[in-house]
Amino acid sequence: MRVIHFRSIIILFSLIVFTGCKLTKVLPSNTPVENFKMKELKKAIKSSSSNFKLFRSRLKVVYNDGSRQQQLIVNLRMKENEAIWLSATMLIPIAKLLIEPENISFYEKFQKTSYQGDLNFLNNYSGTDFNYKNIERLFLGKSIIDLNKANLTQIKNPRFYVISVKNKKDVIQPILFYDPTTFTLKEQRFFITKNNSFISIMYDDFQSVDGELVPSKIEISFSNEKIRRKLTIEYTRSEIPANLTFPFKIPAGYKKIIP
């Protein structure tokens, strides 16, 4: 069995994420409507967004850095505002990760290492500045920023509704692309100013699960002056369960990672 490098696991986890869909009050169009007010656009996006407390899915994850490609099966469980739980397998379980609003914990079985601490560990490694809610939104196919709290501006585009933030001093500079027919998110791009890196998160399609729209495929690309990485996530067996548990215990004898 091919051994996956521990750093690849951390990169993978750090970036990880229409039948019966909700109707919007704005008439959909194949092309963006000119002079569409931002207030109405926000309402249309919100109306098409998912709204549930619990989510579970099986993910097929492919990691590619240009020199090697690795595939994992990851079980994902989420509880809104409380926990994101992932368990990765390569024929056998190899790693678990638990992300909570203020903390991150994980362990991997190949090198028997573990970590428990705050989200700065994840951000320092990936070069991002994400908080818990940002990561939660990424997995659910939503803008990682809260559209109702951000100061936004619209950019003209012949194919999509395109939104960006007005404050160019923010660490994360997002540009959001929305489908003019379904008002679902097609792509979110980020320029990370502190390390001159670029992240693109493309949502290939959405699926309806109990009347709620969730992603069916995500492609995440990360690049800077030195490296390029791509992560493809396919959602299978997605469901909105009535209850969820988040079992997590670091086995005895694992070496702690010191940031």
Residue pairs with C-beta under 8 A, 6 or more apart in sequence:
1 90
1 91
2 70
2 90
3 110
4 70
4 72
4 90
4 94
4 110
6 108
6 110
6 111
6 113
8 63
8 65
8 70
9 88
9 94
9 95
9 108
10 106
10 122
10 125
11 63
11 125
11 126
11 229
11 231
12 61
12 63
12 72
12 74
12 88
12 231
13 86
13 88
13 95
13 97
13 106
13 122
14 122
14 123
14 125
14 126
14 128
15 126
15 199
15 220
15 222
15 231
16 59
16 61
16 74
16 86
16 138
16 139
16 220
16 231
16 233
17 135
17 138
17 139
17 140
17 141
17 201
17 215
17 218
17 220
17 233
18 182
18 206
18 207
18 208
18 213
19 208
20 208
20 211
21 48
21 182
21 206
21 208
21 211
21 213
22 47
22 48
22 211
22 213
23 47
24 43
24 44
24 47
24 48
24 183
25 43
25 44
25 47
26 36
26 40
26 41
26 43
26 44
26 183
28 180
28 181
28 182
28 183
29 180
29 181
30 180
30 181
31 158
31 159
31 180
32 156
32 157
32 158
32 159
32 160
32 161
32 180
33 180
36 154
36 161
38 152
38 153
38 154
38 163
41 154
41 161
41 163
41 178
41 183
42 147
42 148
44 183
45 147
45 178
45 183
45 185
46 147
47 183
48 182
48 183
48 184
48 213
49 142
49 213
50 140
50 141
50 142
50 212
50 213
50 214
51 212
52 80
52 210
52 212
52 240
53 79
53 80
54 78
54 79
54 80
54 240
54 241
54 242
54 243
54 244
55 76
55 77
55 78
55 139
55 140
55 214
55 238
55 239
55 240
56 75
56 76
56 77
56 78
56 238
56 239
56 240
56 241
56 244
57 75
57 76
57 214
57 235
57 236
57 237
57 238
57 239
58 73
58 74
58 75
58 76
58 235
58 236
58 237
58 238
59 73
59 74
59 75
59 76
59 233
59 234
59 235
59 236
60 71
60 72
60 73
60 233
60 234
60 236
61 71
61 72
61 73
61 74
61 88
61 231
61 232
61 233
61 234
62 69
62 70
62 71
62 231
62 232
63 69
63 70
63 71
63 72
63 229
63 230
63 231
64 70
64 229
64 230
64 231
64 232
65 227
65 228
65 229
65 230
66 228
66 229
71 90
72 88
72 89
72 90
72 94
73 88
73 89
73 90
74 86
74 87
74 88
74 89
75 86
75 87
75 89
76 84
76 85
76 86
76 139
77 83
77 84
77 85
77 86
77 244
77 245
77 246
78 84
78 85
78 136
78 139
78 140
78 244
79 244
79 246
80 136
81 101
81 132
81 133
81 136
82 100
82 101
83 98
83 99
83 100
83 246
84 98
84 99
84 100
84 132
84 135
84 136
84 139
85 96
85 97
85 98
85 99
85 246
85 248
86 96
86 97
86 98
87 93
87 95
87 96
87 97
88 94
88 95
88 96
88 97
93 109
94 108
94 109
94 110
95 106
95 107
95 108
95 109
96 106
96 107
96 248
97 104
97 105
97 106
98 104
98 105
98 106
98 246
98 248
99 119
99 122
99 132
99 135
100 132
101 131
101 132
101 133
102 118
102 119
102 132
103 116
103 117
103 118
103 119
104 115
104 116
104 117
104 118
104 119
104 121
104 122
105 114
105 115
105 116
105 248
105 250
106 114
106 115
107 113
107 114
107 115
107 250
107 251
107 254
108 114
111 255
112 251
112 253
112 254
112 255
113 254
113 255
113 256
113 257
114 250
114 254
114 255
114 256
114 257
115 121
115 256
115 257
116 250
116 256
117 259
119 130
119 131
119 132
120 259
121 257
121 259
122 128
122 130
123 129
123 130
124 259
126 222
127 192
127 194
127 195
127 197
127 224
128 172
128 190
128 192
128 199
129 171
129 172
129 192
129 194
130 138
130 144
130 172
133 144
133 146
134 144
134 145
135 144
137 143
137 144
138 144
138 201
138 218
139 215
140 214
140 215
141 184
141 185
141 203
141 206
141 213
141 214
141 215
141 218
142 185
143 174
143 176
143 185
143 188
144 172
144 174
144 188
144 190
145 165
145 172
145 174
147 163
150 165
151 165
151 166
151 167
152 163
152 164
152 165
152 166
153 163
153 164
153 165
153 166
154 161
154 162
154 163
155 162
155 163
155 164
155 175
156 162
157 177
159 180
160 177
160 178
160 179
160 180
160 186
161 177
161 178
161 180
161 183
162 175
162 176
162 177
162 178
163 175
163 176
163 178
164 173
164 174
164 175
164 176
165 173
165 174
170 193
171 192
171 193
171 194
172 190
172 191
172 192
172 193
173 190
173 191
173 192
173 193
174 188
174 189
174 190
175 188
175 189
175 190
176 185
176 187
176 188
177 185
177 186
177 187
177 188
177 189
178 184
178 185
178 186
179 185
179 186
182 206
184 203
184 206
184 213
185 203
186 202
186 203
187 200
187 201
187 202
187 203
188 200
188 201
189 198
189 199
189 200
189 201
190 198
190 199
190 200
190 201
191 197
191 198
192 198
192 199
195 224
196 224
196 225
197 222
197 223
197 224
198 221
198 222
198 223
198 224
199 220
199 221
199 222
200 219
200 220
200 221
201 218
201 219
201 220
202 218
202 219
202 220
202 221
203 215
203 217
203 218
204 215
204 216
204 217
204 218
204 219
205 215
205 216
205 217
206 213
206 214
206 215
206 216
207 213
207 214
207 215
207 216
207 235
207 238
209 238
209 239
209 240
210 239
210 240
212 240
214 235
214 238
215 233
215 235
216 234
216 235
216 238
217 232
217 233
217 234
217 235
218 232
218 233
218 235
219 230
219 231
219 232
219 233
220 230
220 231
220 232
220 233
221 228
221 229
221 230
221 231
222 228
222 229
222 230
222 231
223 229
